[in-house]
């Protein structure tokens, strides 16, 4: 009987794995990982399969973690929550809200599993807000031999550094403990204005609210802007005011992005974000005048994760999109060449063309990350071809 093909969300990445299993418990994860190791097969866990990169591709064993879902427990006083790794972010918001809690921040898309978002360094927006990986306080991870380890800054701290931003390369997460905060409401406002007007006051726009971002429309050469501000006002406080709304954070932050597309995102130092954007805008207007998909501009706070795109520096992220019906390669390669000049680091879950040697030059701890990965997985159970392409 033929094995079902695996594809990511957009259909751009695909493989025919030797085996595809649905796992709903940690015991099932352990059994699946041990069996794969015994057969010499590589393992890749997938949640929403929302990554645009090849990070989830394997010809070995694919573990679908959708059933490994739900809230394990919360500690309101300590502001932490433990969740099963396959829990989708859109499902986690209401679960936390029942306890008067919320994620500190989340991405514009909420379809990903918690483990997938953590493993690829997925982030939201805001100059004071870090990526989701930086909120990890502990994790349970199934290693190559089937051993289950609970890791934190105080327990197996080196493994913790890998587990909270692993690219799926060291084991399979079964549970993740996240720092959370009391539930909060956000006031969203949307508007549009020309790029020149936005960048004439970009620092003021970013500093005025918790969250400011925009999508630049290359067809009309206009920026569609969005700001989010914390508020105690009730949802009906705005009346019928257009382009504004108030709601709980998990209801407001995410957006619906159902049109199939593929995406490249680069992170650059915050202080040169405007110059990097203008360089991309000029490139697109000159060389890709038929592009209809927007370019997104966001902010992200510095963190201390070894391979985070915001490691050690406040960051601006610039995202370029293309519909799946078109070949994105010329556009993405041209934009990547521009963003490399601005100390750009590619998002691990999106398209890029960088070699492991090039990536090593972008991260002080990249070599150490690989040394530890090899120590915890000496037989390469999680060393897929996509991961091997990133080896320095």
C-alpha positions as YAML, in Angstrom:
chain: A
units: angstrom
residues:
- id: 1
  name: UNK
  ca: [0.00, 0.00, 0.00]
- id: 2
  name: UNK
  ca: [1.55, 3.37, -0.95]
- id: 3
  name: UNK
  ca: [2.52, 5.76, 1.82]
- id: 4
  name: UNK
  ca: [0.62, 9.04, 1.85]
- id: 5
  name: UNK
  ca: [2.65, 11.99, 0.67]
- id: 6
  name: UNK
  ca: [3.36, 14.68, 3.24]
- id: 7
  name: UNK
  ca: [3.14, 18.34, 2.28]
- id: 8
  name: UNK
  ca: [3.48, 21.53, 4.22]
- id: 9
  name: UNK
  ca: [0.64, 24.05, 4.46]
- id: 10
  name: UNK
  ca: [1.42, 25.76, 1.16]
- id: 11
  name: UNK
  ca: [2.19, 22.57, -0.77]
- id: 12
  name: UNK
  ca: [5.65, 23.91, -1.65]
- id: 13
  name: UNK
  ca: [7.47, 21.35, 0.54]
- id: 14
  name: UNK
  ca: [6.66, 17.66, 0.21]
- id: 15
  name: UNK
  ca: [8.02, 14.18, 0.79]
- id: 16
  name: UNK
  ca: [6.96, 10.53, 0.80]
- id: 17
  name: UNK
  ca: [7.90, 9.24, 4.25]
- id: 18
  name: UNK
  ca: [8.54, 5.60, 5.00]
- id: 19
  name: UNK
  ca: [5.92, 5.79, 7.75]
- id: 20
  name: UNK
  ca: [3.46, 8.35, 9.03]
- id: 21
  name: UNK
  ca: [2.04, 7.99, 12.53]
- id: 22
  name: UNK
  ca: [-0.43, 9.94, 14.63]
- id: 23
  name: UNK
  ca: [0.74, 10.16, 18.23]
- id: 24
  name: UNK
  ca: [-1.46, 11.21, 21.13]
- id: 25
  name: UNK
  ca: [0.66, 10.51, 24.17]
- id: 26
  name: UNK
  ca: [4.23, 10.70, 25.37]
- id: 27
  name: UNK
  ca: [4.36, 6.88, 25.53]
- id: 28
  name: UNK
  ca: [3.44, 6.72, 21.85]
- id: 29
  name: UNK
  ca: [6.17, 9.26, 21.06]
- id: 30
  name: UNK
  ca: [8.72, 7.14, 22.89]
- id: 31
  name: UNK
  ca: [7.69, 3.95, 21.09]
- id: 32
  name: UNK
  ca: [7.77, 5.66, 17.69]
- id: 33
  name: UNK
  ca: [11.20, 7.22, 18.22]
- id: 34
  name: UNK
  ca: [12.70, 3.95, 19.48]
- id: 35
  name: UNK
  ca: [11.30, 1.99, 16.55]
- id: 36
  name: UNK
  ca: [12.63, 4.50, 14.05]
- id: 37
  name: UNK
  ca: [16.07, 4.41, 15.64]
- id: 38
  name: UNK
  ca: [16.11, 0.61, 15.53]
- id: 39
  name: UNK
  ca: [15.28, 0.72, 11.80]
- id: 40
  name: UNK
  ca: [17.79, 3.44, 10.99]
- id: 41
  name: UNK
  ca: [15.09, 5.92, 10.00]
- id: 42
  name: UNK
  ca: [15.08, 9.63, 10.67]
- id: 43
  name: UNK
  ca: [12.21, 11.24, 12.61]
- id: 44
  name: UNK
  ca: [10.38, 14.49, 12.10]
- id: 45
  name: UNK
  ca: [7.47, 15.64, 14.26]
- id: 46
  name: UNK
  ca: [4.91, 17.90, 12.57]
- id: 47
  name: UNK
  ca: [2.03, 19.93, 13.91]
- id: 48
  name: UNK
  ca: [0.36, 22.33, 11.51]
- id: 49
  name: UNK
  ca: [3.12, 21.86, 8.89]
- id: 50
  name: UNK
  ca: [3.07, 25.64, 8.55]
- id: 51
  name: UNK
  ca: [6.80, 26.16, 8.03]
- id: 52
  name: UNK
  ca: [7.69, 27.38, 4.56]
- id: 53
  name: UNK
  ca: [11.22, 25.97, 4.83]
- id: 54
  name: UNK
  ca: [12.26, 22.32, 4.45]
- id: 55
  name: UNK
  ca: [12.73, 21.97, 8.20]
- id: 56
  name: UNK
  ca: [9.99, 19.31, 8.49]
- id: 57
  name: UNK
  ca: [10.90, 17.27, 5.39]
- id: 58
  name: UNK
  ca: [12.01, 13.67, 5.89]
- id: 59
  name: UNK
  ca: [11.91, 10.38, 3.98]
- id: 60
  name: UNK
  ca: [11.86, 8.58, 7.34]
- id: 61
  name: UNK
  ca: [9.08, 8.74, 9.95]
- id: 62
  name: UNK
  ca: [6.63, 11.64, 10.24]
- id: 63
  name: UNK
  ca: [4.91, 11.97, 13.60]
- id: 64
  name: UNK
  ca: [1.65, 13.92, 13.50]
- id: 65
  name: UNK
  ca: [1.19, 15.52, 16.91]
- id: 66
  name: UNK
  ca: [-2.29, 17.04, 16.60]
- id: 67
  name: UNK
  ca: [-3.69, 14.59, 19.15]
- id: 68
  name: UNK
  ca: [-0.92, 15.46, 21.63]
- id: 69
  name: UNK
  ca: [-2.89, 18.49, 22.68]
- id: 70
  name: UNK
  ca: [-4.29, 20.27, 25.69]
- id: 71
  name: UNK
  ca: [-3.39, 22.13, 28.84]
- id: 72
  name: UNK
  ca: [-1.47, 20.08, 31.41]
- id: 73
  name: UNK
  ca: [-1.65, 22.64, 34.20]
- id: 74
  name: UNK
  ca: [-1.18, 26.26, 35.23]
- id: 75
  name: UNK
  ca: [0.48, 28.04, 38.13]
- id: 76
  name: UNK
  ca: [-1.24, 31.41, 38.30]
- id: 77
  name: UNK
  ca: [1.04, 32.71, 41.06]
- id: 78
  name: UNK
  ca: [4.19, 31.79, 39.10]
- id: 79
  name: UNK
  ca: [2.64, 32.93, 35.78]
- id: 80
  name: UNK
  ca: [3.49, 29.70, 33.94]
- id: 81
  name: UNK
  ca: [1.44, 27.17, 32.01]
- id: 82
  name: UNK
  ca: [2.40, 23.69, 30.83]
- id: 83
  name: UNK
  ca: [0.89, 22.49, 27.56]
- id: 84
  name: UNK
  ca: [1.19, 19.41, 25.41]
- id: 85
  name: UNK
  ca: [3.45, 20.10, 22.49]
- id: 86
  name: UNK
  ca: [0.94, 19.53, 19.69]
- id: 87
  name: UNK
  ca: [-1.50, 22.12, 21.04]
- id: 88
  name: UNK
  ca: [-2.38, 24.66, 18.37]
- id: 89
  name: UNK
  ca: [-1.89, 28.29, 19.38]
- id: 90
  name: UNK
  ca: [-5.46, 29.19, 18.42]
- id: 91
  name: UNK
  ca: [-6.70, 26.52, 20.86]
- id: 92
  name: UNK
  ca: [-4.34, 27.57, 23.65]
- id: 93
  name: UNK
  ca: [-5.72, 31.12, 23.93]
- id: 94
  name: UNK
  ca: [-9.19, 30.11, 25.18]
- id: 95
  name: UNK
  ca: [-7.71, 27.43, 27.47]
- id: 96
  name: UNK
  ca: [-5.47, 29.97, 29.18]
- id: 97
  name: UNK
  ca: [-8.28, 32.53, 29.30]
- id: 98
  name: UNK
  ca: [-10.35, 30.17, 31.44]
- id: 99
  name: UNK
  ca: [-7.65, 30.66, 34.10]
- id: 100
  name: UNK
  ca: [-7.42, 34.43, 33.60]
- id: 101
  name: UNK
  ca: [-4.13, 34.06, 31.69]
- id: 102
  name: UNK
  ca: [-2.74, 34.73, 28.22]
- id: 103
  name: UNK
  ca: [0.40, 34.30, 26.17]
- id: 104
  name: UNK
  ca: [2.74, 37.27, 26.48]
- id: 105
  name: UNK
  ca: [2.61, 37.59, 22.71]
- id: 106
  name: UNK
  ca: [1.95, 35.44, 19.67]
- id: 107
  name: UNK
  ca: [2.41, 35.51, 15.93]
- id: 108
  name: UNK
  ca: [0.14, 36.97, 13.31]
- id: 109
  name: UNK
  ca: [-0.84, 33.41, 12.36]
- id: 110
  name: UNK
  ca: [-2.13, 31.17, 15.17]
- id: 111
  name: UNK
  ca: [-2.46, 27.85, 13.32]
- id: 112
  name: UNK
  ca: [0.96, 26.48, 14.40]
- id: 113
  name: UNK
  ca: [1.51, 23.94, 17.15]
- id: 114
  name: UNK
  ca: [3.27, 25.23, 20.25]
- id: 115
  name: UNK
  ca: [6.22, 22.88, 19.62]
- id: 116
  name: UNK
  ca: [6.55, 23.97, 15.99]
- id: 117
  name: UNK
  ca: [6.45, 27.66, 16.85]
- id: 118
  name: UNK
  ca: [8.98, 27.22, 19.65]
- id: 119
  name: UNK
  ca: [11.32, 25.06, 17.58]
- id: 120
  name: UNK
  ca: [11.54, 27.58, 14.73]
- id: 121
  name: UNK
  ca: [11.70, 30.76, 16.82]
- id: 122
  name: UNK
  ca: [8.31, 32.05, 15.67]
- id: 123
  name: UNK
  ca: [7.48, 35.52, 16.96]
- id: 124
  name: UNK
  ca: [4.88, 38.25, 17.17]
- id: 125
  name: UNK
  ca: [5.38, 41.99, 16.98]
- id: 126
  name: UNK
  ca: [6.52, 44.65, 19.43]
- id: 127
  name: UNK
  ca: [9.83, 46.31, 20.35]
- id: 128
  name: UNK
  ca: [9.53, 45.09, 23.96]
- id: 129
  name: UNK
  ca: [8.27, 41.59, 23.10]
- id: 130
  name: UNK
  ca: [10.44, 38.53, 22.45]
- id: 131
  name: UNK
  ca: [9.76, 35.45, 20.37]
- id: 132
  name: UNK
  ca: [7.83, 32.46, 21.75]
- id: 133
  name: UNK
  ca: [11.00, 30.44, 22.36]
- id: 134
  name: UNK
  ca: [12.13, 33.04, 24.91]
- id: 135
  name: UNK
  ca: [8.99, 32.31, 26.97]
- id: 136
  name: UNK
  ca: [9.92, 28.64, 27.45]
- id: 137
  name: UNK
  ca: [10.68, 27.90, 31.11]
- id: 138
  name: UNK
  ca: [10.92, 24.09, 30.92]
- id: 139
  name: UNK
  ca: [10.28, 21.26, 28.49]
- id: 140
  name: UNK
  ca: [9.91, 17.51, 28.33]
- id: 141
  name: UNK
  ca: [11.71, 16.06, 25.34]
- id: 142
  name: UNK
  ca: [11.98, 12.54, 23.92]
- id: 143
  name: UNK
  ca: [15.58, 11.89, 22.90]
- id: 144
  name: UNK
  ca: [16.90, 9.56, 20.21]
- id: 145
  name: UNK
  ca: [17.08, 6.46, 22.41]
- id: 146
  name: UNK
  ca: [13.56, 7.00, 23.72]
- id: 147
  name: UNK
  ca: [14.64, 8.54, 27.02]
- id: 148
  name: UNK
  ca: [12.39, 11.34, 28.28]
- id: 149
  name: UNK
  ca: [14.14, 14.27, 29.93]
- id: 150
  name: UNK
  ca: [12.63, 17.23, 31.75]
- id: 151
  name: UNK
  ca: [14.91, 20.15, 31.08]
- id: 152
  name: UNK
  ca: [15.09, 23.73, 32.33]
- id: 153
  name: UNK
  ca: [17.77, 26.33, 33.12]
- id: 154
  name: UNK
  ca: [18.46, 24.34, 36.32]
- id: 155
  name: UNK
  ca: [18.06, 20.80, 34.97]
- id: 156
  name: UNK
  ca: [20.14, 19.76, 31.95]
- id: 157
  name: UNK
  ca: [20.73, 23.43, 31.06]
- id: 158
  name: UNK
  ca: [22.64, 22.71, 27.83]
- id: 159
  name: UNK
  ca: [19.84, 20.50, 26.57]
- id: 160
  name: UNK
  ca: [17.42, 23.27, 27.56]
- id: 161
  name: UNK
  ca: [19.21, 25.68, 25.23]
- id: 162
  name: UNK
  ca: [18.62, 23.26, 22.37]
- id: 163
  name: UNK
  ca: [15.07, 22.27, 23.34]
- id: 164
  name: UNK
  ca: [13.71, 25.80, 23.38]
- id: 165
  name: UNK
  ca: [14.90, 26.46, 19.81]
- id: 166
  name: UNK
  ca: [15.73, 23.04, 18.36]
- id: 167
  name: UNK
  ca: [14.63, 23.04, 14.69]
- id: 168
  name: UNK
  ca: [13.41, 19.54, 15.57]
- id: 169
  name: UNK
  ca: [17.04, 18.44, 15.50]
- id: 170
  name: UNK
  ca: [17.61, 17.02, 18.97]
- id: 171
  name: UNK
  ca: [14.40, 15.25, 19.95]
- id: 172
  name: UNK
  ca: [10.62, 15.50, 20.03]
- id: 173
  name: UNK
  ca: [8.99, 17.84, 22.52]
- id: 174
  name: UNK
  ca: [6.11, 16.30, 24.46]
- id: 175
  name: UNK
  ca: [5.35, 19.16, 26.89]
- id: 176
  name: UNK
  ca: [6.38, 22.81, 27.07]
- id: 177
  name: UNK
  ca: [6.13, 25.12, 30.07]
- id: 178
  name: UNK
  ca: [5.65, 28.74, 29.02]
- id: 179
  name: UNK
  ca: [5.80, 32.03, 30.88]
- id: 180
  name: UNK
  ca: [2.37, 33.64, 30.63]
- id: 181
  name: UNK
  ca: [0.69, 36.75, 32.02]
- id: 182
  name: UNK
  ca: [-2.74, 37.88, 33.26]
- id: 183
  name: UNK
  ca: [-5.33, 38.05, 30.49]
- id: 184
  name: UNK
  ca: [-5.49, 41.41, 28.75]
- id: 185
  name: UNK
  ca: [-7.48, 43.25, 26.10]
- id: 186
  name: UNK
  ca: [-6.12, 45.03, 23.05]
- id: 187
  name: UNK
  ca: [-7.39, 47.97, 21.03]
- id: 188
  name: UNK
  ca: [-6.61, 47.46, 17.35]
- id: 189
  name: UNK
  ca: [-6.51, 50.34, 14.88]
- id: 190
  name: UNK
  ca: [-5.87, 50.00, 11.14]
- id: 191
  name: UNK
  ca: [-5.19, 52.69, 8.52]
- id: 192
  name: UNK
  ca: [-3.23, 53.31, 5.35]
- id: 193
  name: UNK
  ca: [-0.71, 55.94, 4.30]
- id: 194
  name: UNK
  ca: [2.23, 56.32, 1.88]
- id: 195
  name: UNK
  ca: [5.62, 54.85, 2.80]
- id: 196
  name: UNK
  ca: [7.27, 58.29, 2.95]
- id: 197
  name: UNK
  ca: [4.81, 59.42, 5.62]
- id: 198
  name: UNK
  ca: [5.22, 56.22, 7.62]
- id: 199
  name: UNK
  ca: [9.01, 56.45, 7.67]
- id: 200
  name: UNK
  ca: [9.01, 60.16, 8.44]
- id: 201
  name: UNK
  ca: [7.74, 59.14, 11.89]
- id: 202
  name: UNK
  ca: [8.56, 55.45, 12.12]
- id: 203
  name: UNK
  ca: [10.17, 55.69, 15.57]
- id: 204
  name: UNK
  ca: [7.16, 57.55, 16.95]
- id: 205
  name: UNK
  ca: [4.77, 55.01, 15.45]
- id: 206
  name: UNK
  ca: [6.71, 52.09, 16.93]
- id: 207
  name: UNK
  ca: [7.05, 53.77, 20.32]
- id: 208
  name: UNK
  ca: [3.45, 54.93, 20.63]
- id: 209
  name: UNK
  ca: [1.83, 51.52, 21.08]
- id: 210
  name: UNK
  ca: [2.57, 47.98, 22.19]
- id: 211
  name: UNK
  ca: [2.56, 46.73, 18.61]
- id: 212
  name: UNK
  ca: [2.96, 48.52, 15.29]
- id: 213
  name: UNK
  ca: [3.39, 46.88, 11.90]
- id: 214
  name: UNK
  ca: [2.55, 47.45, 8.29]
- id: 215
  name: UNK
  ca: [2.11, 45.63, 5.01]
- id: 216
  name: UNK
  ca: [3.45, 47.54, 2.02]
- id: 217
  name: UNK
  ca: [1.33, 47.02, -1.10]
- id: 218
  name: UNK
  ca: [3.69, 47.23, -4.10]
- id: 219
  name: UNK
  ca: [0.85, 47.76, -6.58]
- id: 220
  name: UNK
  ca: [-0.53, 50.91, -4.94]
- id: 221
  name: UNK
  ca: [2.71, 51.85, -3.14]
- id: 222
  name: UNK
  ca: [0.85, 52.29, 0.14]
- id: 223
  name: UNK
  ca: [1.34, 50.92, 3.65]
- id: 224
  name: UNK
  ca: [-1.54, 49.21, 5.44]
- id: 225
  name: UNK
  ca: [-0.72, 49.90, 9.09]
- id: 226
  name: UNK
  ca: [-1.89, 48.26, 12.30]
- id: 227
  name: UNK
  ca: [-1.34, 49.21, 15.94]
- id: 228
  name: UNK
  ca: [-2.33, 47.37, 19.11]
- id: 229
  name: UNK
  ca: [-2.60, 49.07, 22.49]
- id: 230
  name: UNK
  ca: [-3.47, 47.47, 25.82]
- id: 231
  name: UNK
  ca: [-6.75, 48.71, 27.22]
- id: 232
  name: UNK
  ca: [-9.23, 48.12, 30.03]
- id: 233
  name: UNK
  ca: [-12.12, 49.27, 27.83]
- id: 234
  name: UNK
  ca: [-14.85, 46.72, 27.03]
- id: 235
  name: UNK
  ca: [-15.23, 45.40, 23.47]
- id: 236
  name: UNK
  ca: [-18.29, 47.57, 22.78]
- id: 237
  name: UNK
  ca: [-16.56, 50.82, 23.79]
- id: 238
  name: UNK
  ca: [-15.84, 51.77, 20.17]
- id: 239
  name: UNK
  ca: [-19.39, 51.64, 18.90]
- id: 240
  name: UNK
  ca: [-19.44, 51.45, 15.10]
- id: 241
  name: UNK
  ca: [-16.04, 53.03, 14.57]
- id: 242
  name: UNK
  ca: [-14.58, 51.48, 11.37]
- id: 243
  name: UNK
  ca: [-11.15, 49.86, 11.21]
- id: 244
  name: UNK
  ca: [-10.98, 49.54, 15.00]
- id: 245
  name: UNK
  ca: [-11.89, 46.83, 17.47]
- id: 246
  name: UNK
  ca: [-11.28, 45.78, 21.08]
- id: 247
  name: UNK
  ca: [-11.02, 42.22, 22.35]
- id: 248
  name: UNK
  ca: [-8.97, 39.77, 24.37]
- id: 249
  name: UNK
  ca: [-5.40, 39.34, 23.12]
- id: 250
  name: UNK
  ca: [-5.92, 35.89, 21.59]
- id: 251
  name: UNK
  ca: [-8.91, 37.24, 19.67]
- id: 252
  name: UNK
  ca: [-7.12, 40.31, 18.31]
- id: 253
  name: UNK
  ca: [-3.47, 39.49, 17.57]
- id: 254
  name: UNK
  ca: [-3.94, 36.80, 14.95]
- id: 255
  name: UNK
  ca: [-5.18, 37.32, 11.40]
- id: 256
  name: UNK
  ca: [-6.74, 35.02, 8.83]
- id: 257
  name: UNK
  ca: [-4.21, 34.13, 6.10]
- id: 258
  name: UNK
  ca: [-5.96, 31.47, 4.04]
- id: 259
  name: UNK
  ca: [-4.66, 32.27, 0.54]
- id: 260
  name: UNK
  ca: [-1.86, 29.81, -0.19]
- id: 261
  name: UNK
  ca: [1.52, 31.49, -0.42]
- id: 262
  name: UNK
  ca: [5.18, 30.99, 0.38]
- id: 263
  name: UNK
  ca: [7.30, 33.38, 2.38]
- id: 264
  name: UNK
  ca: [10.81, 34.62, 3.12]
- id: 265
  name: UNK
  ca: [11.57, 36.63, 6.25]
- id: 266
  name: UNK
  ca: [14.83, 38.28, 7.26]
- id: 267
  name: UNK
  ca: [15.69, 39.91, 10.60]
- id: 268
  name: UNK
  ca: [17.97, 42.94, 10.62]
- id: 269
  name: UNK
  ca: [19.24, 45.21, 13.42]
- id: 270
  name: UNK
  ca: [16.41, 47.54, 14.40]
- id: 271
  name: UNK
  ca: [18.37, 50.72, 13.75]
- id: 272
  name: UNK
  ca: [18.87, 49.87, 10.08]
- id: 273
  name: UNK
  ca: [15.41, 48.44, 9.52]
- id: 274
  name: UNK
  ca: [14.14, 51.49, 7.59]
- id: 275
  name: UNK
  ca: [17.13, 51.44, 5.24]
- id: 276
  name: UNK
  ca: [16.74, 47.69, 4.67]
- id: 277
  name: UNK
  ca: [13.06, 48.09, 3.86]
- id: 278
  name: UNK
  ca: [13.72, 50.92, 1.43]
- id: 279
  name: UNK
  ca: [16.34, 48.81, -0.35]
- id: 280
  name: UNK
  ca: [13.83, 45.95, -0.75]
- id: 281
  name: UNK
  ca: [11.10, 48.36, -1.88]
- id: 282
  name: UNK
  ca: [13.41, 49.89, -4.51]
- id: 283
  name: UNK
  ca: [14.41, 46.43, -5.76]
- id: 284
  name: UNK
  ca: [10.81, 45.28, -6.12]
- id: 285
  name: UNK
  ca: [9.67, 48.46, -7.86]
- id: 286
  name: UNK
  ca: [12.57, 48.26, -10.33]
- id: 287
  name: UNK
  ca: [12.87, 44.53, -10.99]
- id: 288
  name: UNK
  ca: [9.56, 42.93, -9.94]
- id: 289
  name: UNK
  ca: [6.85, 45.42, -10.94]
- id: 290
  name: UNK
  ca: [4.28, 42.64, -11.41]
- id: 291
  name: UNK
  ca: [4.44, 41.54, -7.75]
- id: 292
  name: UNK
  ca: [1.05, 41.81, -6.08]
- id: 293
  name: UNK
  ca: [1.87, 40.24, -2.69]
- id: 294
  name: UNK
  ca: [2.80, 42.61, 0.17]
- id: 295
  name: UNK
  ca: [5.99, 43.10, 2.16]
- id: 296
  name: UNK
  ca: [5.58, 43.06, 5.95]
- id: 297
  name: UNK
  ca: [7.55, 45.19, 8.46]
- id: 298
  name: UNK
  ca: [7.57, 44.29, 12.17]
- id: 299
  name: UNK
  ca: [9.65, 44.71, 15.33]
- id: 300
  name: UNK
  ca: [11.03, 42.17, 17.81]
- id: 301
  name: UNK
  ca: [12.92, 42.52, 21.10]
- id: 302
  name: UNK
  ca: [16.42, 41.10, 21.63]
- id: 303
  name: UNK
  ca: [16.84, 37.76, 23.43]
- id: 304
  name: UNK
  ca: [19.64, 35.43, 24.54]
- id: 305
  name: UNK
  ca: [18.77, 32.28, 22.58]
- id: 306
  name: UNK
  ca: [21.72, 30.84, 20.70]
- id: 307
  name: UNK
  ca: [20.18, 30.73, 17.22]
- id: 308
  name: UNK
  ca: [17.29, 33.16, 17.54]
- id: 309
  name: UNK
  ca: [17.08, 35.70, 14.74]
- id: 310
  name: UNK
  ca: [16.88, 38.35, 17.50]
- id: 311
  name: UNK
  ca: [19.81, 36.94, 19.49]
- id: 312
  name: UNK
  ca: [21.67, 39.85, 21.07]
- id: 313
  name: UNK
  ca: [19.97, 42.61, 19.13]
- id: 314
  name: UNK
  ca: [16.69, 44.49, 18.88]
- id: 315
  name: UNK
  ca: [15.28, 43.57, 15.53]
- id: 316
  name: UNK
  ca: [13.15, 44.56, 12.57]
- id: 317
  name: UNK
  ca: [11.75, 41.73, 10.48]
- id: 318
  name: UNK
  ca: [10.99, 42.13, 6.77]
- id: 319
  name: UNK
  ca: [8.83, 39.47, 5.13]
- id: 320
  name: UNK
  ca: [8.38, 38.95, 1.38]
- id: 321
  name: UNK
  ca: [5.52, 36.82, 0.01]
- id: 322
  name: UNK
  ca: [4.59, 35.15, -3.24]
- id: 323
  name: UNK
  ca: [1.57, 33.09, -4.29]
- id: 324
  name: UNK
  ca: [2.09, 29.36, -4.77]
- id: 325
  name: UNK
  ca: [1.02, 29.61, -8.40]
- id: 326
  name: UNK
  ca: [4.21, 31.57, -9.16]
- id: 327
  name: UNK
  ca: [7.90, 30.70, -8.94]
- id: 328
  name: UNK
  ca: [9.17, 32.61, -5.93]
- id: 329
  name: UNK
  ca: [12.84, 31.85, -6.53]
- id: 330
  name: UNK
  ca: [13.91, 34.94, -8.54]
- id: 331
  name: UNK
  ca: [12.14, 37.32, -6.13]
- id: 332
  name: UNK
  ca: [13.36, 35.62, -2.98]
- id: 333
  name: UNK
  ca: [16.97, 35.28, -4.14]
- id: 334
  name: UNK
  ca: [17.08, 38.93, -5.15]
- id: 335
  name: UNK
  ca: [15.59, 40.08, -1.83]
- id: 336
  name: UNK
  ca: [17.93, 37.80, 0.11]
- id: 337
  name: UNK
  ca: [20.94, 39.33, -1.68]
- id: 338
  name: UNK
  ca: [19.76, 42.77, -0.57]
- id: 339
  name: UNK
  ca: [19.03, 41.78, 3.03]
- id: 340
  name: UNK
  ca: [22.36, 40.02, 3.44]
- id: 341
  name: UNK
  ca: [23.95, 43.48, 3.09]
- id: 342
  name: UNK
  ca: [22.03, 44.56, 6.19]
- id: 343
  name: UNK
  ca: [23.33, 41.80, 8.53]
- id: 344
  name: UNK
  ca: [20.15, 39.83, 7.81]
- id: 345
  name: UNK
  ca: [19.35, 36.54, 9.52]
- id: 346
  name: UNK
  ca: [16.76, 34.26, 7.85]
- id: 347
  name: UNK
  ca: [13.73, 32.94, 9.72]
- id: 348
  name: UNK
  ca: [14.26, 29.22, 10.36]
- id: 349
  name: UNK
  ca: [10.71, 28.33, 9.36]
- id: 350
  name: UNK
  ca: [10.68, 30.24, 6.08]
- id: 351
  name: UNK
  ca: [12.46, 30.09, 2.74]
- id: 352
  name: UNK
  ca: [16.14, 30.99, 2.50]
- id: 353
  name: UNK
  ca: [19.16, 29.85, 0.52]
- id: 354
  name: UNK
  ca: [21.96, 30.27, 3.07]
- id: 355
  name: UNK
  ca: [24.62, 27.61, 3.69]
- id: 356
  name: UNK
  ca: [25.60, 26.31, 7.09]
- id: 357
  name: UNK
  ca: [28.94, 28.10, 6.83]
- id: 358
  name: UNK
  ca: [27.20, 31.39, 6.11]
- id: 359
  name: UNK
  ca: [24.79, 30.87, 9.00]
- id: 360
  name: UNK
  ca: [27.66, 30.14, 11.37]
- id: 361
  name: UNK
  ca: [28.99, 33.63, 10.72]
- id: 362
  name: UNK
  ca: [25.68, 35.10, 11.94]
- id: 363
  name: UNK
  ca: [25.55, 33.39, 15.36]
- id: 364
  name: UNK
  ca: [28.30, 33.21, 17.99]
- id: 365
  name: UNK
  ca: [26.98, 29.92, 19.41]
- id: 366
  name: UNK
  ca: [26.10, 28.16, 16.15]
- id: 367
  name: UNK
  ca: [29.05, 25.77, 16.36]
- id: 368
  name: UNK
  ca: [28.26, 24.97, 19.98]
- id: 369
  name: UNK
  ca: [24.61, 24.31, 19.07]
- id: 370
  name: UNK
  ca: [25.78, 21.72, 16.54]
- id: 371
  name: UNK
  ca: [28.28, 20.11, 18.91]
- id: 372
  name: UNK
  ca: [25.55, 19.58, 21.51]
- id: 373
  name: UNK
  ca: [23.06, 18.39, 18.91]
- id: 374
  name: UNK
  ca: [25.52, 15.68, 17.85]
- id: 375
  name: UNK
  ca: [26.18, 14.72, 21.46]
- id: 376
  name: UNK
  ca: [22.48, 14.21, 22.26]
- id: 377
  name: UNK
  ca: [21.75, 12.50, 18.92]
- id: 378
  name: UNK
  ca: [24.98, 10.69, 17.97]
- id: 379
  name: UNK
  ca: [23.25, 8.30, 15.55]
- id: 380
  name: UNK
  ca: [21.45, 11.04, 13.66]
- id: 381
  name: UNK
  ca: [17.86, 9.99, 14.34]
- id: 382
  name: UNK
  ca: [16.79, 13.65, 14.01]
- id: 383
  name: UNK
  ca: [19.48, 14.62, 11.49]
- id: 384
  name: UNK
  ca: [17.36, 14.96, 8.37]
- id: 385
  name: UNK
  ca: [18.69, 16.10, 4.99]
- id: 386
  name: UNK
  ca: [17.11, 19.54, 5.50]
- id: 387
  name: UNK
  ca: [18.93, 19.89, 8.81]
- id: 388
  name: UNK
  ca: [22.17, 18.55, 7.38]
- id: 389
  name: UNK
  ca: [22.11, 21.37, 4.82]
- id: 390
  name: UNK
  ca: [22.48, 23.82, 7.72]
- id: 391
  name: UNK
  ca: [25.58, 22.15, 9.18]
- id: 392
  name: UNK
  ca: [28.59, 24.52, 9.18]
...
